[in-house]
Amino acid sequence: MTFDDAAILAELDTLRAADAPTHGGRVLSYVYDSGMPQLDALAADAARRMQAVNGLDPTTFTSVAALERDVLAFARDILGGEAGTVTSGGTESCLLAVKTASDLWRAAGGAGVGRIVAPTTAHAAFRKAAELFDLRFDGVPVDPATGTVEAAQLIDRLGDDVALVVVSAPSYPFAAMDPIADVAAACAASGISCHVDACIGGWILPFWPQDLPAWDLRVPGVTSLSADLHKYGYAPKGVSVLLHSTRDRQRAQYFATTDWPGYPVVNPTLLGSKSAGALAAAWAIIKALGAEGFASLARTTSATTQALTAAIAGIEGLRVVGRPTGPLLAVATDEQAAPERRVDPHHWADAARAAGWMLQQQPGLTQADGIHLPPTTHLTVTPVTDAEALVAALVAAADAVRGVPPVDAAQVLGALPAQLPERLDADAAGVLLAGIGLGGEGGLPAQMAPFLALVEALPHQVVERLLVELLARTVES
Ligand SMILES: *Cc1c(COP(=O)(O)O)cnc(C)c1O
């Protein structure tokens, strides 16, 4: 059989050319560019060598065990813990942390619907875990000015029905470092599991040049920690680590069965058959960079983040949320400014996008106590972020939209019928999307601010259904 590989790859190249750029620092989320093409090439070569391997069985494919052993040894060196697992990403690490804690809680006599106690800012993966494992996510409100949570407010929620407490190092939405030592100590005193979600911080904070309060598995009471290699480990997507304080806790993560007529199944992760490509890429990157290489990239990223934070804080009409920790920050409207001098973060991000810089738009949120978190713009900084060029673009974008009021959600809602049905089927949801100019052929509109206003204004259940429809239609022909 012959095939035209050049033509097939040319078609792929055409598709890829329409993507947001994965290199060069123009996209301030999703992608983590080390700025070292040689490192990318090494990672790609390493992944390719594992293409045909099945990571399901490290006794048959012994290279998989060797690579995982090395990656975990390095991870434990910088993050602590007795044992761990390489997973397919942050979400899987978080899901497994919840599954493990929930199983241990039940084994210790926990009954009824267990709770996950976490600040409102904990990653959405923990709401997903609650849904999947029949737990209740109990979000503790954070301060809208700083995005931080009081340790006492989290500790107040502890009880026999708590399966797991989650704190972040730092939180994704606002880069807030949660009060890990105080919360973990209280958890330890009550025999409650405490997970540190360091998915974003885990591979850069150990090398961060500024002093930080202790936040990893060396903090007494922390029982597990997640850290994504496909973020500041600069690996291709599909690799993260989950570490546990003790080997016995890690064993509780496994699923094993001999109760079927096939091969005995022993899975540390959610997946069965799995790729070892991203694992090999991460392993090669760790070999190449070593601690010194990670530290050097962290220094660059830290300097850029500081410069960027100071410059954004100086833009009239905007404010940096709280005191961000690590290579990320969130930006909100400065309510101290006169209304005609304020900058709406969604208009600002739309203007920056028009100039070729992709910031991430985060809708406002009303917390369980009724206190509203403002809409913000999120920026994740990487070693390639060009602070000077970005600041120039951000200043120009702010100048372009200063004084433009936020989109009035009522106006956008006017495009929707007053009475929305309780359950939307695919056709009805499609009609609603079309009514607000979404879900058609053209992809997303250039201006996202109206859409974000809608996300804020509609009941979660309705907007979540519309988002499902929007995404489902992207892969339907
Ligand atoms: C990225 C991230 C996750 C989820 O990770 P994925 O790799 O996207 O599945 C969880 N928590 C935090 C803090 C993150 O930044």
The ligand as an SDF file (V2000), in Angstrom:
LIG
                    3D

 15 15  0  0  0  0  0  0  0  0999 V2000
   -3.9570   23.5700   35.0270 C   0  0  0  0  0  0  0  0  0  0  0  0
   -4.4760   23.4030   36.4010 C   0  0  0  0  0  0  0  0  0  0  0  0
   -5.2620   22.2960   36.7650 C   0  0  0  0  0  0  0  0  0  0  0  0
   -5.8340   21.3030   35.7580 C   0  0  0  0  0  0  0  0  0  0  0  0
   -4.9010   20.8410   34.9220 O   0  0  0  0  0  0  0  0  0  0  0  0
   -5.1060   20.3380   33.4270 P   0  0  0  0  0  0  0  0  0  0  0  0
   -3.7190   19.9440   33.1150 O   0  0  0  0  0  0  0  0  0  0  0  0
   -5.6040   21.4690   32.5980 O   0  0  0  0  0  0  0  0  0  0  0  0
   -6.0290   19.1860   33.4370 O   0  0  0  0  0  0  0  0  0  0  0  0
   -5.6070   22.1590   38.0920 C   0  0  0  0  0  0  0  0  0  0  0  0
   -5.2330   23.0690   38.9980 N   0  0  0  0  0  0  0  0  0  0  0  0
   -4.5090   24.1670   38.6900 C   0  0  0  0  0  0  0  0  0  0  0  0
   -4.1370   25.1400   39.7500 C   0  0  0  0  0  0  0  0  0  0  0  0
   -4.1060   24.3700   37.3820 C   0  0  0  0  0  0  0  0  0  0  0  0
   -3.4040   25.4550   37.0540 O   0  0  0  0  0  0  0  0  0  0  0  0
  1  2  1  0
  2  3  1  0
  2 14  2  0
  3  4  1  0
  3 10  2  0
  4  5  1  0
  5  6  1  0
  6  7  2  0
  6  8  1  0
  6  9  1  0
 10 11  1  0
 11 12  2  0
 12 13  1  0
 12 14  1  0
 14 15  1  0
M  END
$$$$
